[in-house]
Amino acid sequence: MCRRITILPNGLKSTDHLSMYLEVVDGWSRYAEFSLSIINQIDSKDTIKRDAKYEFKEPNRWDWGFSRVIPLSKLKDPARGFLVKDSCIVQAEIHVKSKEDKEKEDQKKMEETAAQLNTKIKGNSFKFRLEQSKPVDPQPPTSVKAIPMSSPSDDIEKQSKQIVLKNPEARNTEEECKVAIIPSAPLVDKSSVQPPKILLEDKIFGLRASDAFQPLPLADEEIWKAKKTFRECLSMKLANVIELGQVSEFKNSLSIMLTINALPNNVVPEMTKLLINFDQHHELWIAALKELQIAQEKENAVSELKIFAKKLSLEFVPIRNRADYVNQVIAELERQLVERKTEKTQLETSLEELTGKATSFRKELIKAEHERRLFKPKKEKAEEKVGELELWWESLKKDLLF
């Protein structure tokens, strides 16, 4: 959730103070409590800690923090223990409450707000002092004068009108009774719900406050439109109410329905809680919608990848088959290569044997030629001798065969 801590040594809004800010990860949106601390490295009790509560929303900013954490003079003072060996230690803590704890806290705040509202209403209720000593004489008609106020705004006091009741015969003075009237426009924002501030003088000159001072009634057309809008919104899905821009109309119509007591008593507390927390529900719906959009984008990405994978498989199968065939051919060639290598080894062995024999034969041949050369003179003598003997023999035959 925590992305980084941004530290501005010269301050963001105050140049004589250190500023610290927390930056959370994108897409993180919820209510959380966090603190930023500067650790005192000498005495941890002197650590400076700044706490805050925020509802982190997208787009997440980096300026969740404090512009005046510690004076620079105090930070740079070595004796203070915040800056030791040119090192300063900072710490960030984020506490996220569970959904149940958040609902309990909201319920507690609603109860406290209701109690405060009840207390203020009781404190500003009408008080009368009836004169018991003599009956009240008939009073002349009371004149009513409306004093226009400023244009409507979110503040209920600025939206109210003052009504002044005058009794011209009361003690020869003009005594006035002032009351703030709640306008007919429905209240929507829970932060703007405040008790009416009613200011009265000590006496009303015999008039009953319940008869003299009543809130301005809602117009029939306004009530009819509120009921119609309320029914139309309830007939739609929540997504349509939000996407069609009917949130304000629904809240206004619900406020009017609660004001005129048009809802069953058993649903009034739940509807009041809905009116107060509708903005929060709206934000939760938007956040959930973004999550759904992200999830849909991821599903679309998965579908596209599956289509691409199928396309790749169509191209992959023939290539894989061809690769298998080539591998088979290579295996066959490798087998033949092994056979040829074996044959080569055998031939080399035979060649070595033959080479050895040839070498021996050559040596014998050389020896024989050498011996022949050495025996050549004897051969010549022997041939000569044979020739002489042949001649002798021929001569002998001639002599004997006369």
C-alpha positions in Angstrom: 0.0 0.0 0.0 2.8 2.4 0.9 4.8 3.3 -2.2 7.3 5.8 -0.8 7.9 8.6 1.7 8.6 12.0 0.2 10.8 14.3 2.3 11.4 18.0 1.4 14.3 19.3 3.5 13.5 22.9 2.7 9.8 22.5 3.2 6.9 22.8 0.9 4.9 25.6 2.4 7.4 26.7 5.2 11.0 26.9 4.3 12.2 26.7 7.9 10.5 23.3 8.5 11.0 19.8 7.2 8.0 18.5 5.2 7.0 14.8 4.9 4.4 13.2 2.7 3.2 9.7 2.1 2.6 8.3 -1.4 0.5 5.1 -1.7 0.3 2.7 -4.6 -2.0 3.4 -7.5 -5.4 1.9 -7.2 -5.4 1.9 -3.4 -8.6 3.5 -2.3 -10.0 3.2 1.3 -10.2 4.9 4.6 -7.0 4.6 6.7 -5.1 6.1 9.6 -1.4 6.8 9.2 1.5 8.4 10.9 4.8 9.8 9.8 7.6 9.9 12.4 11.2 11.2 12.7 13.0 8.9 15.0 15.1 10.3 17.8 18.3 8.2 17.7 19.3 9.2 21.2 16.1 8.8 23.1 13.1 7.2 21.4 10.7 9.1 23.8 11.6 12.3 22.0 10.6 10.9 18.6 8.3 13.3 16.7 5.2 11.6 15.4 2.4 13.2 13.3 -0.9 11.3 13.0 -3.7 11.8 10.4 -6.8 10.2 9.0 -7.6 10.2 5.3 -9.9 8.5 2.9 -7.4 7.7 0.1 -9.1 8.0 -3.3 -7.9 7.7 -6.9 -6.1 9.4 -8.4 -3.7 8.9 -5.5 -1.7 12.0 -4.7 1.7 12.3 -3.1 0.8 15.1 -0.7 -0.8 13.1 2.1 1.2 14.3 4.9 2.5 17.4 6.8 4.2 20.5 5.7 5.6 21.4 9.2 7.0 18.3 10.8 10.1 19.6 12.6 12.0 22.9 12.5 15.2 22.6 10.5 17.2 24.2 13.3 16.0 21.5 15.7 16.7 18.8 13.1 20.2 20.0 12.3 21.2 20.3 16.0 23.3 17.2 16.7 22.5 17.4 20.4 18.8 16.8 19.7 19.5 13.3 18.4 17.4 13.5 15.1 20.4 13.8 12.8 23.3 11.5 13.7 26.3 11.1 11.4 24.3 12.8 8.6 21.6 10.2 8.9 18.0 10.7 9.7 15.5 7.9 10.3 11.9 8.3 9.2 9.0 5.9 9.8 5.6 5.5 8.3 2.7 3.5 9.8 -0.6 2.8 8.1 -3.6 1.3 10.0 -6.5 0.0 7.9 -9.7 -0.8 9.7 -11.8 -3.8 8.7 -15.2 -3.3 7.1 -16.9 -4.3 10.3 -14.9 -1.8 12.5 -15.6 0.9 10.0 -19.4 0.2 10.1 -19.3 0.2 13.9 -17.5 3.5 13.9 -19.9 5.0 11.5 -22.8 3.7 13.6 -21.2 5.2 16.7 -20.8 8.6 15.0 -24.4 8.5 13.8 -25.6 7.8 17.4 -23.3 10.6 18.8 -24.6 13.0 16.1 -28.2 12.1 16.9 -27.6 12.6 20.6 -26.0 16.0 20.0 -28.9 16.9 17.7 -31.4 15.9 20.3 -29.5 17.8 23.0 -29.4 21.0 20.9 -33.1 20.7 20.0 -34.0 20.4 23.7 -31.7 23.3 24.6 -33.4 25.5 22.0 -37.0 24.4 22.6 -39.7 27.0 23.4 -40.3 28.1 27.0 -43.2 30.1 28.0 -44.1 32.0 31.2 -47.8 32.3 31.6 -49.0 35.1 33.7 -51.2 33.7 36.5 -52.2 37.0 38.2 -54.7 38.2 35.6 -56.4 36.8 32.5 -54.9 37.7 29.2 -56.9 40.4 27.5 -57.8 39.9 23.9 -54.9 41.0 21.8 -55.1 42.8 18.5 -54.1 40.9 15.4 -50.4 40.3 15.3 -48.6 41.7 12.4 -46.1 39.5 10.7 -43.2 41.0 8.8 -40.8 38.8 6.8 -37.2 40.0 6.6 -35.5 38.6 3.5 -32.1 36.9 4.0 -29.3 36.1 1.7 -29.5 33.5 -1.0 -29.7 29.8 -0.1 -26.5 28.0 0.7 -25.3 24.8 2.5 -25.5 26.5 5.8 -29.0 26.1 7.3 -28.7 29.4 9.1 -28.1 31.2 5.8 -31.1 29.4 4.3 -33.5 30.4 7.1 -35.9 33.4 7.3 -36.6 35.5 10.2 -40.2 36.2 11.2 -40.9 39.1 13.6 -44.0 39.2 15.7 -44.9 42.6 17.1 -47.4 43.6 19.8 -47.8 47.4 19.7 -49.4 47.6 23.2 -46.9 45.6 25.1 -45.3 48.0 27.7 -45.0 50.7 25.1 -42.1 48.9 23.5 -41.7 46.8 20.4 -41.1 43.3 21.7 -40.1 40.8 19.0 -40.0 37.1 18.8 -37.6 35.7 16.3 -37.4 32.1 15.0 -35.3 30.4 12.3 -37.6 28.6 9.9 -36.3 25.4 8.2 -36.6 25.9 4.4 -38.7 23.6 2.3 -35.6 22.3 0.4 -34.7 18.9 1.7 -31.5 18.3 3.5 -29.1 16.0 1.8 -25.6 16.3 3.2 -25.2 14.9 6.7 -22.6 17.5 7.4 -25.3 20.2 6.9 -27.9 18.7 9.3 -28.0 21.1 12.2 -30.8 21.9 14.7 -32.8 25.1 14.0 -31.7 27.9 16.2 -34.8 29.4 17.7 -34.6 32.8 19.4 -37.6 33.9 21.5 -38.3 36.7 23.9 -39.6 36.0 27.4 -43.3 36.3 26.3 -45.4 35.7 23.2 -48.3 37.8 24.4 -50.8 35.1 24.8 -50.1 33.3 21.5 -49.4 29.6 21.4 -46.0 28.8 19.9 -47.3 25.7 18.2 -49.9 27.8 16.4 -47.7 30.8 15.6 -44.5 29.2 14.5 -44.6 26.2 12.1 -42.0 25.2 9.4 -43.0 26.2 5.9 -44.9 23.2 4.5 -43.7 21.4 1.4 -45.6 22.1 -1.8 -47.9 19.4 -3.1 -46.1 19.4 -6.4 -42.8 19.0 -4.7 -44.0 16.1 -2.7 -45.6 14.5 -5.8 -42.3 14.9 -7.7 -40.3 13.4 -4.8 -42.6 10.4 -4.6 -42.4 9.9 -8.3 -38.6 10.2 -8.4 -38.3 7.9 -5.4 -40.4 5.2 -7.1 -38.6 5.6 -10.4 -35.2 5.3 -8.8 -36.2 2.2 -6.8 -37.4 0.6 -10.0 -34.0 1.0 -11.6 -30.8 -0.8 -10.9 -28.2 1.0 -8.8 -25.9 1.2 -11.8 -28.6 3.0 -13.8 -29.3 5.4 -11.0 -25.6 6.4 -10.8 -24.8 6.3 -14.6 -27.9 8.3 -15.5 -27.0 11.0 -12.9 -30.0 10.3 -10.7 -28.0 10.3 -7.4 -28.9 13.8 -6.3 -32.5 13.4 -7.3 -32.8 10.1 -5.4 -31.2 11.7 -2.3 -33.5 14.7 -2.5 -36.6 12.5 -2.9 -35.5 10.3 0.0 -34.9 13.3 2.2 -38.4 14.6 1.4 -40.0 11.2 2.0 -38.3 11.1 5.5 -39.4 14.7 6.2 -43.1 14.0 5.4 -43.0 10.6 7.2 -44.1 8.9 4.0 -42.1 5.7 4.8 -43.0 2.9 7.1 -41.6 3.3 10.6 -39.7 0.0 10.4 -37.6 1.3 7.5 -37.0 4.8 8.6 -33.8 4.1 10.5 -32.4 2.1 7.6 -33.4 4.8 5.1 -31.9 7.5 7.3 -28.6 5.6 7.5 -28.8 5.2 3.7 -29.3 8.9 3.2 -26.3 9.7 5.4 -24.0 7.0 3.9 -25.2 7.2 0.3 -22.2 9.2 -0.9 -19.9 6.6 0.6 -21.9 3.8 -1.1 -21.6 5.8 -4.3 -17.8 6.0 -4.0 -17.6 2.3 -3.1 -19.7 1.5 -6.2 -17.4 3.6 -8.4 -14.3 1.9 -6.9 -15.9 -1.5 -7.4 -16.8 -0.6 -11.0 -13.2 0.3 -11.7 -12.2 -3.0 -10.2 -14.7 -4.8 -12.5 -13.4 -2.8 -15.5 -9.8 -3.9 -14.6 -11.0 -7.5 -14.2 -12.8 -7.3 -17.6 -9.7 -5.9 -19.2 -7.7 -8.8 -17.8 -10.3 -11.3 -19.0 -10.1 -9.7 -22.5 -6.4 -9.9 -22.4 -6.6 -13.6 -21.5 -9.1 -14.2 -24.3 -6.8 -12.4 -26.8 -3.8 -14.5 -25.6 -5.8 -17.7 -26.0 -6.7 -16.7 -29.6 -3.1 -15.9 -30.3 -2.0 -19.2 -28.7 -4.5 -21.1 -31.0 -3.1 -19.3 -34.0 0.4 -20.2 -32.9 -0.6 -23.8 -32.4 -1.8 -23.9 -36.1 1.6 -22.7 -37.1 3.4 -24.8 -34.5 2.0 -28.3 -35.5 3.5 -28.5 -39.0 6.8 -27.1 -37.9 6.9 -29.5 -35.0 6.2 -32.4 -37.4 8.9 -31.3 -39.7 11.3 -30.9 -36.8 10.4 -34.5 -35.7 11.2 -35.8 -39.2 14.5 -33.9 -39.3 15.3 -35.3 -35.9 14.6 -38.8 -37.2 16.8 -38.2 -40.3 19.5 -36.9 -38.0 19.2 -39.9 -35.8 19.5 -42.2 -38.8 22.5 -40.3 -40.1 24.0 -40.4 -36.7 23.5 -44.2 -36.7 25.1 -44.5 -40.1 27.9 -42.2 -38.9 28.6 -44.5 -36.0 28.7 -47.4 -38.4 31.1 -45.6 -40.7 33.2 -44.6 -37.8 33.4 -48.2 -36.7 34.2 -49.2 -40.3 36.8 -46.5 -40.4 38.4 -47.7 -37.2 38.5 -51.3 -38.6 40.0 -50.0 -41.9 42.6 -48.0 -40.0 43.5 -51.1 -38.0 43.8 -53.1 -41.2 45.9 -50.3 -42.7 48.2 -50.3 -39.8 48.7 -54.0 -40.1 49.2 -53.8 -43.8 51.5 -50.8 -43.3 53.5 -52.9 -40.9 53.7 -55.8 -43.3 54.6 -53.5 -46.2 57.3 -52.0 -44.1 58.7 -55.4 -43.3 58.4 -56.5 -46.9 60.2 -53.3 -48.1 63.0 -54.0 -45.7 63.3 -57.5 -47.0 63.1 -56.3 -50.6 65.8 -53.8 -49.9 67.8 -56.5 -48.3 67.2 -58.9 -51.2 68.2 -56.3 -53.8 71.3 -55.5 -51.8 72.1 -59.2 -51.7 71.4 -59.5 -55.4 73.7 -56.7 -56.2 76.3 -58.3 -54.1 75.7 -61.7 -55.8 75.7 -60.2 -59.3 79.5 -60.7 -60.0 79.1 -64.4 -59.0 76.0 -64.5 -61.3 78.0 -63.2 -64.1 80.8 -65.7 -63.5 78.3 -68.4 -63.2 76.7 -67.4 -66.5 80.0 -67.2 -68.1 80.9 -70.6 -66.7 77.6 -72.1 -67.9 78.2 -70.6 -71.3 81.6 -72.2 -71.4 80.2 -75.5 -70.4 77.5 -75.3 -73.0 80.1 -74.6 -75.6 82.1 -77.5 -74.3 79.1 -79.7 -74.5 78.2 -78.7 -78.0 81.8 -79.3 -79.0 81.7 -82.6 -77.3 78.6 -83.7 -79.1 80.0 -82.7 -82.5 83.0 -84.9 -81.8 80.9 -87.8 -80.7 78.3 -87.6 -83.4 80.4 -87.6 -86.4 
